[in-house]
Structures are given as structure tokens and as C-alpha cells.
Amino acid sequence: MRPLFEPHRYKVFHGGRGSGKSWAFARALLIQSVEKKLRILCCREVQKSIKQSVHQLLVDQIQELGFGYLFDVTDIAIRGKNGSEFYFSGLATHTVESVKSYEGVDRVWLEESQNISKKSLDILIPTIRKPGSEIWLSLNPNLETDEVYQRFVVQPPDDCVVVQVNYDDNKWFPEVLEKERLHCKKYRPKEYENIWEGKPLIVAEGAIYADEFQEMVDQHRINLVTHDPMLKAHCIFDLGWNDAMTIIVAQRAGSEVRIIDYIQESFHTLDWYSNELKKRPYNWGKVWLPHDGVTKDYKTGKSALDIMTALGWNCEIIPIGEVEHGIRLARMLFPRLWMDKEKTTLLQECLKRYRRAINSTTGQPTGPLHDEYSHGADAFRYLATCVDMLKNDNIVKRRRADDYRTGDWMS
């Protein structure tokens, strides 16, 4: 923990449970705030009340260190007798304007920073601009593709000290946690390396398709998948505007299904997506639209089906079905599936992070959570629903390269 007392712009400590990261951060910040007047901002991604902050942890450490006479503690704030101040905030609700009040902060502690979004980082970091200011991050890694893990562990910026710390680095690791660790190692081996050794997960904990996706990774079926020009490329849509519009491009060869491309964007009209698809040199089959593809827009009087048909696409409506039935079909699709590693990165994130909402009263999982990852997962569910209707009728003869560069040959 010595780097906490050295001058660095970023201090990143990552690892598993029982390493003492949070205690060490709290004590180091308290000691430094006693040595000189500091403004310290303590953040999490979501903080709906002071109880969700590190306020109580700091109060406990003030007592442990015997610093009670040096601080004034209230239910919402901690102030040093020398003028030092601790602030507590959730980042998710901040905008560029609202975060400007923190420009004079000396230290930022991002606790549980594995949950902090790219948007929050992009708003906060340029605001912390005082000379000598520091940003401290403590995290138990979740997915290797998480923004914080990629930005600060995999590819750390300049003047960034990165330390991995686990339970076996903590000489005060308590016996009660040792029993929990051994129990986890024996009965939950899949989670053990993440919980206790701080190794990132491939699939988010509690993900609906966790086992199926992990099996694809283990069998190397997420790889470079070249499109076959002799097979039809079908487009499966999940419609959106403010929410993401997602399009899976898939080919079927016998029982094998190949996802060769993926589009995920927002705030574009259907003609934009049509042009994006036509830029790709595929032997186009059908466009498959969800049931709301027949709904008429009150402003134009046209449906997505009307527009895509007018743009030259052969369209079908995916049979409507219950969400849970679609999830079961999706589970059955995974063993048949290959995905292109490079062109489907966003879809992979959706499938790795597609989770159920948790009832706040009972703590039990309910229906799928509607978030930034659900739209790609919805398109995948639609693919599973119509996959056996993807045909390769009217297979074309091989064409010259020039033919593939134009959009005129689409059928």
C-alpha cells in the first residue's frame, strides 16, 4: 500500500475480497487529510443515500486511528479541524455542468470502481484538474471488458500506479473470511478465482446465458468467421430510436448458424441502416423484423415493413412469442452457433451482460432487465425464433468482384 503515499495522478488497486483495499484507502486518505488541508471526493457510480457511500467506513477508521478529536462528523459530512473536507456523491446522475463544483478537489476515491461507466469517467476526469490532484480507484474486477479495467489495468495511462492485491497479501486476513474462502473454493469453484483472487470474469455474474456463452468461448466458436458468398445473409432487427437499433447478420449452413456481422446504433432512420447494409458485400437474403415492424408511424403513416420493402428488401415479420419462450430457444441455438470475433464485439457484450431484474422486496430474479445490453440480446432472441426459417433459396452463381461492390445485385 506504500504507493498510496507517493505522488501519482492515478492509483489503481485491484483484486479479490479480504485484501484490505478499502481499509487502506480510508486510512491513507484520513492520514493525508490530517497532514494538510485537502478536499476529498468519495464516489460510486450509484449512490442514492449516504448509507451507500464510504461515509461509515471512514467514521469507523477515524475511531480506529484515534483521530476523533481531529474531525467533526455529521450524518452527511466529515470535516477536519484543519479545514479538510470529505464529500460523497454518486456519479451516474452528474452532467458536465453539475460536476464542475468539484474542480478544486485534491483527491477522488472511486470505490467499487468496476461499476463506473465510461460516461461517468469522461465527465469526471477532465474536471479534476487542480495541480497535484489524484484519482484513486479500488475495485474487485467484474468483466475484463469493463471500462475501468480496460482503461486503468489493461492499458493504464501515464503516471498511473497499478497494484494487484489479494487476501494472501493481507497479514491481518481474519479467520472468519478464511473459512468463507475455503468454502467458496470447495463448493463454488467457478466463482472462486474472481471473488478471492481478483481475476476478471468472461461472463457477468448472474447473466442469463452465462453457461452457454462460456461454452462457446471454451470451444473457440467465437473466432474469425468468414462469410460464405454462396449462402444467403439474413438481417434480424430489433427496432429502436432513442434506444439502440440492433441488426444481426447471420448465415445458415445446414444446422450450423454463423453470425458474421452486427450493427448497433441510435438516432438513425431506416434508410441509413439500409445503406450501411448495402455497403457490405454479402449475398442478401431476407430482412426479419419484430412484430412492431408492422406498426404505422403516426407522422408518416408508414411502418418499418413498408419502408424496408420500399428500399428494396425482401422482408418478413418474426412470429410473436413470449420472452421466456424466446430465451429457451436462444439457449438451444448456442450449441449450433459461431460468431465472428471482431465484427460482433458489441453483441458479445450484450450476451455476456444480459441479466434479470431483481425484485427489491423479495430479492428474487424476475424478467430480463431492460438496459443498454438488452437490445442486442432481444435481436439474438429473435434470431433464435426465426432461425429455422432462414433459407438459402435462389443461391447465386459466383460473381465478379465488381458485382459485389454495387448494391444493385441484391435479391
N, C-alpha and C positions, 0 to 999 in steps of 0.2 A: 504493500500500500504506500510505500515511500513516494512514488511519483505524484501522489495527491498533494504533496508539499513542494513540488517542483513547478516552475512556471511553464505551462503548456497551454496552447489555445484549446485543445480538446484532450480530455482524459476519459478513456473508454475502458470500463471494466466489465467483462462478460464471463459467464459461467453458470454453474448449476446452483441448486439450493444449498444452504448451510455454509456458504463461503465467507460470510461476514461482510459482503459488499455494502449493504445498506447501513449497517452499524458504522463501518469505517468512513463512509461518505458523511454521515451525520456528524461523527466526532471530528473529522478533519475540518468540516465547514464551521463547526462551533469554535474550535480552537483558533482558526484563522480569523473569525469574526471578533474574537476577544483580543487578538493581537493588534488588529487595526479595524477601523470603521469600514464595513462592507455592506453593500446591498446585494442580497442573495435571493434569487427567484427559484422556487421549487415547483416543478411542473410534472404533470402527467398528461396523457392525451385527453382523457376524460376525467373531470373532477366535478361532480355535481354538488359536493358538500366538502367542508373542511375535514370531515371524517375519512374521506377518500384520499387525503393528502398525507405527506410525511410529517405533519404537524406533531402528532402524538409521539412518533419515533424521536423527533428532535427533543421534545419535552422530556422523554424518558432518559435520553442521553445527557441532557443538562443535569439531571439529578445524579446520574451515574458518575459524571465527571466532577460533581461538587461545584457546579457553576451557577447554582440557584441564585446567589447574591449578585451575579453579573448580568442577569436578564430579567426583564418584565414579560411575563407570559400571560396572554389572554386566550379566550376560546378561538380566536381567529388570527392572532398575530404573535410574533415573537420579536422583541426589541432588546438590543443590548444597551447597557448603561452608557456605553461609549458612542452610541448613535447607530450601531449596526442594526439592520432590519432584515427579517425573513418574510418573503411574500409567497403566496400559494395560489396556483392557477391551473386550470385545465386549458390545453391548447386548442382543442377541437372547435371551440366557439369563437376563437380570435380571428380578426381580419387584419390586414396590413395596417389599417388606421388604429384599431384598438390596441395593438401590441406596441405602439410607439411609446407608451408610457414607461416601457422597460429599457429604454435606450441607455440609461445611466447605471444599469446593473453590472456588478463586478463578477458575480458567479451565477451560473444557471445549473441546477441539478435536475436532469431529466431521469426520473425514477421510472422503472418498468419501461424503459425506452424502446423495447422491442415492439411496443404497440403504437409508437408515434408515426404518423403518416408523413408522406413526402410533402404534402401541402403545409402541414404544421411546421416542418423543418424549414421549408422555403420561406415561410413568413417570419419565423423566429430568428434564425441565424443572422440574417443581414441587420436585424435590429440590435443585436448585442455587439455594439461597435466601440464601446469605451476602451481606451488603451489599457492593455493588460487584462482585459476581461477573459473569462474562461467558461467553457461549456463542459460539464461533467455528465457522462452517461453511464448508468448502471443498468444492466439487462441480463435476463435469462433468455437466451435465444429461442425464438419460435421457429420460423422457416428461414432457410438460408437466403431466400429471395426477398425477405423483408427489407424495406428501405434502409433502416438504421444499420442492419447487419452488413448489407452491401456497401453502404456509404462510409462506414466507420471501422469495420472489421476486415472485410474482403479488400476494399480499396480505400484505405484511410487517407485523409487529406494531409497536407503539410502540417508540421508541429502538432502531431497527434500521437499520444502515447496509448498503446493498446495492450491491455493485460488480461490474460485469461486466469481466472481464479476459481477454484472448486473447493469442495468440502475438505479434501485432504491437504489444502493449504492453510486451513484454519485450525490452529493449535488449541482453540477453545471449542471445537466442534462438540456439541453436547451428546450425551448418551441417548437421550430420547430421540434425537434425529438419526443417530446411528442405527437404532432399531428400525426406524421408518425406512432408512436407506436399504438395509438388508432385506426387509420385507418386499420393497419395491423390486429389488434385483431378482428375487426369487419368483414373485408372482406377476410382475408387470415388466418383463424383460424388454418389450418393445419400447416402453416409455422411459426406461431407466437411464439410458445414455443422455437423453435430453434433460430429464429432471435433475439428475445428480452430477452428470459430467459436462453439462452445458453444450452438448452437440446439437446443432440445428436439426429440425425435423425436415423430412421430404414433403410430408403432407400435414396440414394443420390438424391439431388435436380436435377430435370430435367431427372431422369432415365426413360428410355423408358417403363419399366414395373413397375413403381412406385406404381400405384394404385393396380395392380394385386398382386404384392408381399406383399404389406401392408395387403391386404385382406387375403392372406394365413397366415400371422402372426396373424392377429386378430382372425382367425378361428382355430388357433392351428394346422394347417396342416403341419407345419414344426416341426416334432416330432420324436420320436423313431419309425422307420418303419422297422419291421422285414420282411426279405424276406420269401416268401412262396415257399417251395421246390416243390410244385405241379404246380407252374406256371413257364413258361419259363422266363429266364433273358436275355434280349436283350442288345447288346452293340451298342451305337451310337457314331461314331467317328467324330471328327474334326481333320484332319491331320495336323501335324506341326513338325518342327525340331528345328530351332532357336526359332521360336515362339512356344508356348505351344501346345503339343498334348493333346487333351481332350477326355475323354471317359465317357459317361453317361451310367450307367447300370440301366435299367428300366424293370418293370413288369407291365402287364396289366391284370386287373381283371374286366371283363365287360367294363363299361365305365370309371372305375377308373384307374388312371395311378400312379404308385409308382416308384419314383427314389430312389433306395436302395443303390447305391454306385456311386463313382465318382473318376476318376483318372485324374490328371493334372501334366504333367512333360515335360521336354525338353531334347534334345540331347540323345535320346534313339531310338534304332531300333525297328521294329515291333515285332521281336521275344521276346524282353524284355517285351513289353506290353502284348504279348500273355502269357508269363509265369506268369506275375503279375495277369492276369485274372484267369488263371488256379489254382492259389493258393486259390481262393475264392470258397466256397462250394455251388455254385449256379447250378441250372438246366438250362444249357445254351441253348439259342435259337439261333438267328442269329446275325451276325455282320453286321451293317449297315454303309456303307462307303459313303462319299460325292462323287460328280461327278468326282473330280480329283483322286479318288481312282483307276480309270482305266488308268491313265497316266503312261506311261512307264518311268522308271528312265534311263537316257542315259548311266549311268555307268554299271548298272546291266541288263538292258533290261526287268526288271520286274516291275509290278505295285503293289500297296498296295493290290489290289484284288488278284493278283497272289500269293503274299507272305502269306497273311492270309489264303487263301484257302489251300496252301501247308502245313500250320501249323495246319490244321485240322478243320478250322472254316467254317461254312455254311454262306456264305456272300451274301449280296445284295447291290445294288447301290441305294442310295436315289434319287428319282426323282428330277431333277434340277428345280429350280423355282426362281423367283425374290426375292430379300432380303425383300422388303416391304410386299410381299405376305406371306413370312415365318414369319415375325413379327406379322401379323394379325392372322395367325394360332397359333402362340405361345400365343397370348392373349386369344384365345379361349381354349387353353389347360389348363391354370392356374386353372379354377374352378374345373377341374377333378383331380387335382394333389395333391399328398402327397410326401413329401421329408424327408429322414432321416436326423435328425438334426445334428448328429455327423459325418457321412460319406460324407456329401455334403457341408461342410463349404466353400470350395473354390468355388463351383458352386453358392452358395448363394451370395458370394461377387460379382461374375460376374453379376448375375441378378440384384443385388441392384445398381450396378455402370455402367451398360450398357447404354451409352448415345449417343446422336447425336453430330456430329461435328458442330461447329458454323462458318458460313461464316464470315471471318474477315472484309469484305466490308459491307455486308448488316446486319450482326448481327443475321441472321435467321438460324435456325437449318437445317441441310442437312441430308446426310446419316449417318448411325451409325459410331461412332468413332472407328478406329482400334487401340486398345491399349491392355494392359495386361488382360483386362476383356472381350474383345470381343470374345475370342476363346471359352470360356465356354458358352457364350451366343449363339455363332454360333452352337455349338453342341445341345443346347436346341432348337434352331430353326429347326435343322434337325430332332430332336425327334418329334417336332410338325408336321413336314411334313410327317413322316412315321408312326405316332402313330397308326393309324387305320389299319396298315398292320402288327402290332405286334400280332402274333398268339400264341396260346398255343397248337398247334398240337402235337400229339405224347406225351401227358402228361404221365410221367413215374410213375411207381408204387413206393411207398416209399422204400428206400434202407437202407441198414445198414450204420452205421456211417463210417465204414472203406471205403465204396464205395465212400463217399463224399470227402474223403481226397485224393483220387487219381484223376488224370486228364484223366484217360482212359475211363471214363463213358460218356464223353461229346458227345452230338449228334448234 
